[in-house]
Amino acid sequence: MSIDFKKTLNGVHPSLSDSSNGAPLSISNDTLAALTGVVHSLKQEKQQRLQKVQELTKFLVELWDLMEMPIDEQKAFSHVTRLISASVDEVSIRGCLSADVIKQVEVEVQRLNVLKASKMKELVFKRHNELEEIYRGVHMDVDSEAARKILTSRIESGNIDMSELLQSMDDQIRMAKEQALSRRDILDRVEKWKFAAEEEKWLDEYEKENKKQLFCLISDCIYEFNAFGS
């Protein structure tokens, strides 16, 4: 926790932190009681700091997921993300619960909260484009311009929760994918039917052409035969 251990011991009794002057080490009941109190206090402080780091880090991870932050940027905070599910007894790395570490996470959370509004708008339109691509992929008509204007108007009104809007867009994408899958199956069947119909038409024309050629050949044979007969 980056606490000055020597200073803490000196606060209990000077002999505990400095024995260079030859003074005997104090092991009185009062000193032992004071040490016990310090240990208890440090454990409580450690618990409180760990809880604060875990709460901040969980919020940080939520912001990362929401804003689709690159993994490389997340790695800079691996020293706190590993503490999310840790118990007090499992935390033993020196300085991992220091005031500087807590401040670092707080500053990052504040920074991401500032970026959140613009980033969320970007993500919403990214989802909108994805939705349009799904519909276009199965030849469904979409008025992109009108949809974008409505979306922009809702965002700029400031009366909408961007997180809820993003979740709504994700739900729409999921439903669109299901519809597209069903529609694609129908389109595939139509394509197969069209191919079969075209193939049947070609075979009919081919058969007619063959019959025509055969008729011509028979006619020629009859003509030649008649010529010999005369």
C-alpha positions as CSV (number, residue, x, y, z in Angstrom):
1,M,0.0,0.0,0.0
2,S,3.1,2.2,-0.1
3,I,3.0,3.0,3.6
4,D,6.2,4.1,5.4
5,F,6.7,1.0,7.5
6,K,9.5,2.6,9.6
7,K,7.4,5.7,10.3
8,T,4.5,3.5,11.4
9,L,6.6,1.5,13.8
10,N,8.2,4.7,15.2
11,G,4.7,5.9,15.9
12,V,4.1,2.9,18.1
13,H,7.5,3.1,19.9
14,P,10.8,4.6,18.8
15,S,12.7,1.5,19.7
16,L,10.9,-0.5,17.1
17,S,12.2,1.5,14.2
18,D,15.7,2.6,15.5
19,S,17.9,0.4,17.6
20,S,21.2,2.1,16.5
21,N,21.3,4.2,19.7
22,G,21.5,1.0,21.9
23,A,18.1,1.5,23.4
24,P,16.4,-1.7,24.4
25,L,13.5,-3.0,22.2
26,S,10.2,-2.3,23.8
27,I,8.1,-5.4,24.2
28,S,5.8,-4.0,26.9
29,N,2.1,-4.8,26.9
30,D,1.3,-1.3,25.8
31,T,3.7,-1.6,22.8
32,L,2.2,-5.0,21.9
33,A,-1.3,-3.7,22.2
34,A,-0.4,-0.7,20.0
35,L,1.2,-3.0,17.4
36,T,-2.0,-5.2,17.4
37,G,-4.0,-2.0,16.8
38,V,-1.8,-0.9,14.0
39,V,-2.0,-4.4,12.3
40,H,-5.8,-4.3,12.6
41,S,-5.9,-0.7,11.2
42,L,-3.7,-1.7,8.3
43,K,-5.9,-4.7,7.5
44,Q,-9.0,-2.4,7.4
45,E,-7.2,0.1,5.3
46,K,-6.1,-2.6,2.9
47,Q,-9.6,-4.0,2.6
48,Q,-11.0,-0.5,1.9
49,R,-8.4,0.3,-0.7
50,L,-8.9,-3.1,-2.4
51,Q,-12.7,-2.6,-2.5
52,K,-12.2,0.9,-4.0
53,V,-9.8,-0.4,-6.6
54,Q,-12.1,-3.3,-7.5
55,E,-15.1,-0.9,-7.9
56,L,-13.2,1.5,-10.0
57,T,-11.7,-1.3,-12.2
58,K,-15.1,-2.9,-12.7
59,F,-16.5,0.4,-13.9
60,L,-13.4,0.8,-16.1
61,V,-13.9,-2.6,-17.7
62,E,-17.6,-1.7,-18.4
63,L,-16.4,1.5,-20.2
64,W,-13.9,-0.5,-22.2
65,D,-16.6,-2.9,-23.3
66,L,-19.0,-0.2,-24.0
67,M,-16.5,1.9,-26.0
68,E,-14.8,-1.1,-27.6
69,M,-11.4,0.0,-26.4
70,P,-8.4,-1.7,-28.1
71,I,-6.7,-4.5,-26.1
72,D,-3.4,-2.7,-26.1
73,E,-4.9,0.3,-24.2
74,Q,-6.4,-2.1,-21.7
75,K,-3.1,-3.8,-21.0
76,A,-1.8,-0.6,-19.4
77,F,-4.2,-1.4,-16.5
78,S,-3.5,-5.1,-16.1
79,H,-2.0,-4.5,-12.7
80,V,-5.5,-3.6,-11.4
81,T,-7.7,-5.8,-13.5
82,R,-6.0,-8.8,-12.0
83,L,-7.3,-7.6,-8.6
84,I,-11.0,-7.6,-9.6
85,S,-11.8,-10.9,-8.0
86,A,-8.9,-11.1,-5.5
87,S,-9.4,-11.5,-1.8
88,V,-7.5,-9.4,0.7
89,D,-5.2,-12.3,1.6
90,E,-4.3,-12.8,-2.1
91,V,-3.1,-9.2,-2.5
92,S,0.6,-9.2,-1.8
93,I,2.3,-7.2,-4.6
94,R,4.1,-4.2,-3.2
95,G,2.4,-0.9,-4.1
96,C,-0.6,-2.4,-5.9
97,L,-3.0,-0.6,-3.6
98,S,-1.1,2.6,-3.3
99,A,-2.7,6.0,-3.5
100,D,-1.0,6.6,-6.8
101,V,-2.5,3.4,-8.3
102,I,-6.0,4.4,-7.1
103,K,-5.5,7.9,-8.5
104,Q,-4.4,6.5,-11.8
105,V,-7.6,4.4,-12.2
106,E,-9.8,7.3,-11.1
107,V,-8.2,9.6,-13.7
108,E,-8.7,7.0,-16.4
109,V,-12.4,6.5,-15.5
110,Q,-12.9,10.3,-15.6
111,R,-11.1,10.5,-19.0
112,L,-13.3,7.8,-20.5
113,N,-16.5,9.3,-19.1
114,V,-15.6,12.5,-21.0
115,L,-15.0,10.6,-24.2
116,K,-18.0,8.4,-23.7
117,A,-20.6,10.8,-25.3
118,S,-18.8,11.2,-28.6
119,K,-17.6,7.6,-28.7
120,M,-21.1,6.4,-28.1
121,K,-22.5,8.4,-31.0
122,E,-19.8,6.9,-33.2
123,L,-20.7,3.4,-32.0
124,V,-24.4,4.0,-32.6
125,F,-23.8,5.0,-36.3
126,K,-21.4,2.1,-36.6
127,R,-24.3,-0.2,-35.6
128,H,-26.6,1.6,-37.9
129,N,-24.3,1.0,-40.9
130,E,-24.0,-2.7,-39.9
131,L,-27.8,-2.9,-39.8
132,E,-28.0,-1.4,-43.3
133,E,-25.4,-3.8,-44.6
134,I,-27.5,-6.8,-43.3
135,Y,-30.6,-5.5,-45.0
136,R,-28.8,-4.8,-48.3
137,G,-27.3,-8.2,-48.3
138,V,-30.7,-9.8,-48.6
139,H,-32.1,-7.1,-51.0
140,M,-34.4,-5.4,-48.4
141,D,-35.2,-1.8,-49.2
142,V,-33.9,0.7,-46.5
143,D,-34.3,4.4,-46.5
144,S,-30.8,5.1,-45.2
145,E,-31.0,8.9,-45.3
146,A,-34.3,9.1,-43.4
147,A,-33.2,6.6,-40.8
148,R,-29.9,8.5,-40.2
149,K,-31.8,11.8,-39.8
150,I,-34.1,10.3,-37.2
151,L,-31.2,8.8,-35.3
152,T,-29.3,12.0,-35.4
153,S,-32.3,14.0,-34.2
154,R,-32.8,11.6,-31.2
155,I,-29.2,11.8,-30.2
156,E,-29.0,15.6,-30.5
157,S,-32.2,16.0,-28.5
158,G,-30.2,14.9,-25.4
159,N,-33.3,13.1,-24.2
160,I,-32.1,9.6,-24.8
161,D,-29.8,7.3,-22.9
162,M,-27.0,6.4,-25.2
163,S,-26.3,3.1,-23.5
164,E,-29.9,2.1,-24.0
165,L,-29.9,3.2,-27.6
166,L,-26.8,1.2,-28.2
167,Q,-28.4,-1.9,-26.6
168,S,-31.5,-1.3,-28.8
169,M,-29.3,-1.2,-31.9
170,D,-27.7,-4.5,-30.9
171,D,-31.1,-6.0,-30.4
172,Q,-32.1,-4.8,-33.9
173,I,-29.0,-6.2,-35.4
174,R,-29.7,-9.6,-33.8
175,M,-33.3,-9.6,-35.1
176,A,-32.1,-8.4,-38.6
177,K,-29.6,-11.3,-38.8
178,E,-32.4,-13.8,-37.9
179,Q,-34.7,-12.2,-40.6
180,A,-31.9,-12.1,-43.1
181,L,-31.1,-15.8,-42.5
182,S,-34.8,-16.7,-43.1
183,R,-35.0,-14.4,-46.1
184,R,-31.8,-15.7,-47.6
185,D,-33.2,-19.2,-47.4
186,I,-36.2,-18.0,-49.4
187,L,-34.0,-16.2,-51.9
188,D,-31.9,-19.3,-52.4
189,R,-35.0,-21.3,-53.1
190,V,-36.1,-18.7,-55.6
191,E,-32.7,-18.7,-57.3
192,K,-32.8,-22.5,-57.6
193,W,-36.3,-22.4,-59.0
194,K,-35.2,-19.7,-61.6
195,F,-32.2,-21.8,-62.5
196,A,-34.3,-24.9,-62.9
197,A,-36.9,-23.0,-65.0
198,E,-34.1,-21.6,-67.2
199,E,-32.6,-25.0,-67.6
200,E,-35.9,-26.5,-68.5
201,K,-36.5,-23.7,-71.1
202,W,-33.1,-24.3,-72.6
203,L,-33.7,-28.1,-72.8
204,D,-37.1,-27.4,-74.5
205,E,-35.4,-25.1,-77.0
206,Y,-32.6,-27.6,-77.5
207,E,-35.1,-30.4,-78.1
208,K,-37.0,-28.3,-80.6
209,E,-33.8,-27.4,-82.5
210,N,-32.8,-31.0,-82.6
211,K,-36.3,-32.0,-83.9
212,K,-36.0,-29.2,-86.5
213,Q,-32.6,-30.4,-87.6
214,L,-33.8,-34.0,-87.7
215,F,-36.8,-33.0,-89.8
216,C,-34.5,-31.2,-92.2
217,L,-32.2,-34.3,-92.5
218,I,-35.2,-36.6,-93.1
219,S,-36.5,-34.2,-95.8
220,D,-33.1,-34.1,-97.4
221,C,-33.0,-37.9,-97.4
222,I,-36.4,-38.2,-99.0
223,Y,-35.5,-35.6,-101.6
224,E,-32.3,-37.5,-102.5
225,F,-34.1,-40.8,-102.5
226,N,-36.7,-39.5,-104.8
227,A,-34.0,-38.2,-107.1
228,F,-32.5,-41.7,-107.3
229,G,-35.9,-43.2,-107.9
230,S,-36.6,-41.1,-110.9
